[in-house]
Amino acid sequence: NRLRESIVPMGRITFSRDDLLPRLAQLNPETTLLMCGDQDKPRPPSETREMAELIGCPYVLVPEAGHISSLENPEFVTEALLKFLADRNPCSA
C-alpha cells in the first residue's frame, strides 16, 4: 500500500506532463549543448539528436555512460563541457 501511494503519484506526474518539444526552438543554439550517455535507456541518443536538431545546437554522446552520464563518466563530461565553454569564450585562448 505504501509503495502504491508513492509510485502512482510519481507516474501521474511523469506521464501526464505537457510535451515541451515544440518549445526547444526557443533555446539559444549558441549557448546550448546537449549531452547523452551512449547507453541511456530512459532518454536514448536518438532523442538527444532530435532535440539538438530542433534547437540547432551541438550534442555529445558520452561513451560508457547511461542516464546519469556525469557520474558514470565524469572525466569525459568535464572535458566536453570545458571544450564547449572555451570554444564560446574568446578570452580563454
N, C-alpha and C positions, 0 to 999 in steps of 0.2 A: 504494500500500500504506500509506504513512504517513497519507494522508488518510482511508482506511478505518479505520485504528487510532484516529483521533481523533474522527471523526464517528459511527461506530457506537456507541461507549460513550455519547456525548452523547445520541444518540437514545434509547437504552435508559433513561437517567436521566430524560429529558424525558417520554417517552411511557408509562413504566411507573409514574409517581408515583400515589399514592393520591389519590382525589377528596376534597378537603377542603371542598367546597361546603357540606355539612351543618354544618360547624363554624363557619361565618361568623356564625351567630346568636349565638355566644358572645361576639362582639366588642361593646364598649360603643358603641351608636349615638351617644351624646352626644360621644364623643371620636374618632369615625371620620369621615373624609372620603375619598371615592374620586374619583380624577381619571383621565381618559382622553382621549387625543388623538382628535379627531373623525375622524381619518383612520387610526386604529390598525387594522392588519390582524391581527396575531397575537392581540390581545385587543380585539376590537371594542367599540364603545359599547354594543351590546346586552348583552354580558356584564357590563359595568360596571353597567348598570341592574339586571340580575338580581341581582348581588351586593349592590347598595345596598338593594334590596327585602328580601333575606334578612337583612341587618344592621339595616335600618330607619334608615339614615343618608343624608345628602345625597350627591349626586355632581355633579361638574362636568365638562362636556366642554370640552376645551382646543381652541380654534379653530386651524386651520392647523398641526396637530401630528399626528404618528403615534405610534409606540410609545414613543419617548423624549421625551415632551412637555416635560419640564423643560429639555431642551436645545434643543428646536425652537421653543418659545415661552416662554422663561423669564420674561419680564415678566408675562405672563398668569398663569402658575403661581404666581409670587411674590405677586401681588396677591390671588389666590384664597386662598392659604394665610394671608396676613396677615388677610384679612377673616374667614376661618373661625376663626382663633385669637382675634381681637379680639371676635368675637361670643360667645365662650365665656369671656372673661376680664372680669369686672365691673370690675376695676381699670384697664382700658385706656381708659376713657371720658374 
